[in-house]
Amino acid sequence: MYKVFVNDKPIVLTTVEEPETYFKNYKLKQVKLSRIIRELNSTDLQEIRLIHKNEDKLLKKFLKKLPNVIAGGGKVYNDKGDILFIYRNDKWDLPKGKIEGVETIEETALREVMEETGVAGLEIVKPLETTYHIFKRNGRNKLKITYWFEMKTSFSGVLYAQEFEGITKVEWLNPEQIKEALKNSYANIKLLI
């Protein structure tokens, strides 16, 4: 099962069709994505489920329905165990950004964290979940696929918010602060933390 978020409401990709309650079922093969995105945004439906019989082809078939934007990001820990957060578009988020040129996704994630926050000395510890969300650019829906990595650093210098990217704050948050920040964050970020 995969979750693709439209704002904070998921489109669930699954092989199991269940009786509809707070969600609607659609066949992945026949669905018009623009219609279900509109439906999620304009009704009180909590989710939409797209059904396909073959689990191995579920994600692949969905990915063909929208232009894909590939990104890399980091859940970065410092020596105290705090996590690095950015504040962008009035929400707490983790640093991430689009792949450039021929860089690997790991290089993208490291570069984007450094550019958006000023943090250096980053080391990837392990890959985390991949997240999916739909956004609109120039009137067209696109699917952002973000590959996340757990990272660590001993950096103790000044944090730098990349303002031209819309970032207004960069902070190391402890577990108590994270709990508060997640009240004003994205569903994808809540899955990672």
C-alpha positions, 0 to 999 in steps of 0.5 A: 500500500502506498499513500500519495498526499493531496494537501493532507488527504491521501490517495491510497494505492491498494489491491484491496477493495473495501466497503466505502465509509469515509473514503471512495474506491476507484479503479486505478486503470479508469480513474481521471486524476484531476477529478479525484484531486478536485474531489479530495480538495472540495469535499469532506472525503478523508481519502480516496483509494485507487484499486489495482489487482497487481501489487507489483504494478500498482505504483508504476501504473500510478506514476505514469498518470502525472509528470514526476518531480524527483527530490531528495531530503534529510532528517538530520540529527545533531549530537544532542539528538535534535532534528533539523527543521525548516519553516517554509510557507507557514509550515514546519518541514524537513529540508529537501529539493529537486535533483539537478543534472546527473547527481545521485539522489544521495548527493541531491539530499546532502546538497539541498540540506546544506543549501537550505539550512547552512549545515555542513559536515553531513553524513548519510546514516541510512535511507528512510521512506520515500514520500509522494505528494501531488502539487500544482505548478502553472495550472498542472498537477505534478507528483513529487517523489521525495527520497529521504535519508537519515543524516547526522552531523556535529555541526554547531555553527550558525544556521542559515535560512535560504530565504529565496526558497521561501524558508524563514526559519531553520531550527534544531528541535528537541522531542518536545518542540517536534511534537508542537511543530508537527501540529503545523506540518505536512502529513508526509513529514509526520510519517517520517518523524 
